[in-house]
Amino acid sequence: MVPAAAVSCTQPLCSPLGLDPGFKIDVCIHEPLWVVPVTRGDVAVEIVTLCSQLELLCEKEMNEGVSKEFLSQDRYRKSLSPTFESQAMVLIGKMREALNRLPQPPAFIQDYLQSTSLSGMFPRAAAYIANPQTLYNMGQQGSMDDYFQHMASLHLVSAMCHQLNTDVNNLTNHKYIAHQVALLYQSVSPLGSRGPLAPHEKAIKQNFNNIKQALTVPADGVDPPRLPPDQTEWMNWLTSSLLTTVSDFPPELRRPMQPVLSFLQTHQ
């Protein structure tokens, strides 16, 4: 056995070389395995998606908290929460990455928003990108505001129909079905009483009392309330018909989507 002191006094068999920068390897853990050519239309879709998320994030931040400095009756600015800033910076970073895929990337994100009229569709997002130190509410309305509310209403109708259909056909206790039908009626009403959902709104209104009566249990009743077969069949018709109408997106339901559809058609 060689003593440790002797080993420390002998010359090494070889000396490791320093790192040669020529052998440096780029880390591409998050890069796609197959690079697909990106078109201007792909970039436009990505930017609209990110602007939509940032617009709603800005609106949510403006409506929360009390640290507001009022500039006039309908204009004020608000200091930002750390959570909002971190989420917003991630979205803005993704916007830069998307715009860098263009043949001639713009110098600033706001230049692209101005040249494509996206600043009018997403005024809150555009204002924050131009000045990310604070949020200003100038009382302006974006052309996408109706779109967001419209899509939320359609999603609520779809979710309520799926839930009702599942509960009616799988639960043995229909105690809360009438309440769910009332919520479905409230979600259908904002979409217009003269549009393609008007027959469904009318059908719910006419049959609601029958559903309540069918689910009324006597004071001395033992069995849980349950819809009779004819009302179960009616409920299946209502939910499936509503889902089909909402999924087909007839022209009346596409009208609030016109701003984003026009933008995407222009920037194919």
BELSUL-V505358 format. One record per run of one state. SS is the DSSP state (H for helix, E for strand, C for the rest). FROM is the first residue (numbers start at 1). LEN is the number of residues. Records with the same first field share a line. If there is no record, write none. Layout:
SS->FROM-LEN, FROM-LEN
This chain:
C->1-3, 10-11, 24-16, 64-4, 71-5, 79-3, 100-9, 116-2, 122-1, 131-4, 138-7, 171-6, 190-8, 215-14, 249-2, 267-2
H->4-6, 21-3, 40-24, 82-18, 109-7, 118-4, 123-8, 145-26, 177-13, 198-17, 229-20, 251-16
E->68-3, 76-3, 135-3
